[in-house]
Amino acid sequence: MSRFEYIASGRNRAVFRISDRNVIKIPINDYGIADNIYEASGLKTMSGIKTAKCRLYKNFCLIMEYVEQATENWDDLPEWTFLVDCKQVGYNRNKKLVAYDFGRF
């Protein structure tokens, strides 16, 4: 794997895999900064959503554990996954099901 492997971009952030264990979410606008702050805050866990571990840095980039997208039948997933926009859930390296994209905007 190269130093930074491009994964995807959304409206507010670009995501790169930086190691076997982590990705970096780089904000591309002010909403991306707000999304990263929100994900780092852990507020989603209050609604029962299990979230990937992450850490916000002073430059507003977010380092998050790498998550492999869930591929099974959506109906077989736990009820909390229905609260995650576009079913952006998957398995971390410990095989725990978590949300990997739960920004606000």
HELIX and SHEET records of a PDB file:
HELIX    1   1 ASP A   30  SER A   41  1                                  12    
HELIX    2   2 LEU A   43  SER A   47  5                                   5    
HELIX    3   3 TRP A   74  ASP A   76  5                                   3    
HELIX    4   4 GLU A   79  LEU A   83  5                                   5    
HELIX    5   5 ASP A   85  LYS A   87  5                                   3    
SHEET    1   A 5 GLU A   5  SER A   9  0                                        
SHEET    2   A 5 ARG A  13  ARG A  17 -1                                        
SHEET    3   A 5 ASN A  22  PRO A  27 -1                                        
SHEET    4   A 5 LEU A  62  GLU A  65 -1                                        
SHEET    5   A 5 CYS A  54  LEU A  56 -1                                        
SHEET    1   B 3 GLU A  68  GLN A  69  0                                        
SHEET    2   B 3 VAL A  89  TYR A  91 -1                                        
SHEET    3   B 3 LEU A  97  ALA A  99 -1                                        
END                                                                             
